[in-house]
Amino acid sequence: MKLENAIRALAGTMILTSLALAHYVSPNWLWLTAFVGANLLQSAFTGFCPAENILRKLGVGGSCCTKV
């Protein structure tokens, strides 16, 4: 999986998870949704994405066989 796709999948999963938790557990979980959205917005302008660093350390998208 390409790193960009992994980031999108992670962000989508976090948003859907936080929405489900907000619905079933507590509305305070919507803060997680806001955090993910703000992080996506700032990364679009600055190019810095903490999730990218974490996923790289986990080996996502760093294979020698990955096509560029």
Residue pairs with C-beta under 8 A, 6 or more apart in sequence:
1 9
1 60
1 61
2 61
2 66
3 52
3 55
3 56
3 60
3 61
3 62
4 61
6 55
6 60
6 61
7 49
7 51
7 52
7 55
10 51
10 55
11 36
11 39
11 40
11 51
14 32
14 33
14 36
15 33
15 36
15 37
17 32
18 29
18 30
18 32
18 33
18 36
19 29
19 30
19 33
21 29
21 32
22 28
22 29
22 30
22 33
39 49
39 50
39 51
42 48
43 49
43 52
55 61
56 62
